[in-house]
Amino acid sequence: MLGKLRDGYTARRVALLPALGRLGGERALRVVKEAKDDADKSVRDAAVRAICNWPDATVADDLFQLARQADQKSHRIWALRGLARVLGRQGKDNPQEAFEGLRDVMELATRLEEKELVLSRLTAVRVPGSLELAVSLLDDPDLRLEAINVTVDLGEGMKASHPKE
């Protein structure tokens, strides 16, 4: 696949880059990062989509950079959604780091869709901060229902490990 990406055919690169992002790996990441600086806008878009499709949090810094600085609104939205996905998956292995990342994503999110997604991902991150964040969103009329569900889920899941909370 990497060889086909280097053959210069724009349409092929645009089609393969997002798929390459789902596979991950160091070599793939180098190719994707190179494509992010391509002269062709469609290749750059495909490279951003690839980073946003990445299977793990190794691209979290790149995604945060896109979420904060991307010129295109769609790139910022893709990055926020990618962050919510990969950080939520990280919840079991490194819950505090995952929570801190999700909290930062919530602060960057401006659309209800991304806020709901981040909130739903908190259920996989069973630390007191996740519960506090969910409870703090109970007063938001747009997020109330999701916040109730997440608060209950976290409370049930944390009652043995964090009885005080």
N, C-alpha and C positions, 0 to 999 in steps of 0.2 A: 504494500500500500504506500509506503514511504517513497518508493521509486516512482510510482505513478504520480505522486504529488510534485515531484521535481521535474516532470517532463515538460512543463511550461504551458500545458493546455488549461486555460483559465476555467472553462466549464467543468473540467474534471476536478480541478483543485477545489472549486466552489462546492462540488458535490461530495468530495471525500473528506474535506477538513472537519466538518461537524461530526462525521462518523469516527474519525481519528480521535477526536476529543472524548468520545465515549470509551475508547480503548485505554487511553492514558499511556504513561510511560515516559521516561526521560527523553528518548530520541524523538518521540512524537511531540513532546512539549517544545523541544527546540524548533522543530519544523513549524509548529503552530505559532510560536512567538515570532519567527522570521516572517511568516505570512501576515501577521498583524501590522507589519510595516510595508506591505506590498503597495505598489503604485495603483493597483486596481481596487476600487472600492468594494466590489463584490467579493474579492478575495479577502480583504480586510474584514468585511462583515462575517464571512464564513469562519475566519480565524477567531473572531470574538465569540461566535456561536460555539466553536470547538472548546474554547476555554470554559465557557459557561456550561458545557456538557460534561466537563471533566468528572471522572468517577470518584475522586477523593479530594481531600482538602489541601493537597500539595499546591494547588493554584489559588488558595485563599487570598494571598497578598495581591495577586494579579486581579482577582475578582473585586477586592476592596478598592484597588486603584481605579478599575473601570467604573465601579459604583459611584465613586467620588468625582471622577474627572472626565468620564467619557463625554464626547461632544454630542453624541446622539442619545436621545432619551431611551430609545429601544435598547441600546447597549447597557445603559444603567439598569434598566428593568431586568434584562437577561442576567446581568451580574448579580443583582440582589436575589433573584430566584435561584441562581446557581449556588450562591453562598448559603442560603437557607437549606438547600438540599444537602450540600456536603458537610456543613457544620452540624446539622441534625444527625447525620450518620456517624459523626465523630463522638456523639454524646456518651456512648458506653465506654469508649477507650480513654477519653480525656474530657470528662463532663464539665469541669470548670472552664477550661479553654473554649469548649463548644458554647457554653452559656455566654461567656464574654463576647464571643464573635456574634452570636445571635442577637444579643443586646445591642451591639453596634449596628447590625443590619437593621434592627427595628428603628433605631434612631435615624438611619439614612432613608428608610422607606417613606414615601410620600403617598403612595396609593394604597387603598384599602386591601387590594388583592395581595400585595406583598406583606402587609402587616398581618393579615390572616394566615398566610403561609408561615411566616416566622413564628407566630403564636402556636400554630399547630405543631411545629417542629420542637417546641419546648418540651413536649411530652416525652421525648427521648432523652432529655437532659435533666436528670433527676438530682438537682442541687437546689439548695434554698433560694438562690437568686432567681431561678426559673419560676418558682412558686411566687416569689415577691413580684416579679414582672407580670405574671398572669393576673395576680390580684390587683395590681395597679391599673390594669386595663379594664376592670369590671365597670368603671364609671364611664367608659367610652361607649356611647350608644351604638356606634357602628361595629364595635368589637365585642360587645357584652356577651353575646351568645357563645362565641368561640372562646372567650376568656373564661366563662363559666365551665365549659366542657374541659378545657385544659387545666383549670384549677382543680376540678374534681379528680381528673385523671392523675395529675401530679400528687395531689393529697393522698389518694389511694396508694399510688406507687411508692410514696416516700414515708408512709406511716411507720414502717418498721425501721428504716434507716435514719430517719429524721423525725422522731416522734414529737419533739418540741414544736417544730414548724407546723 
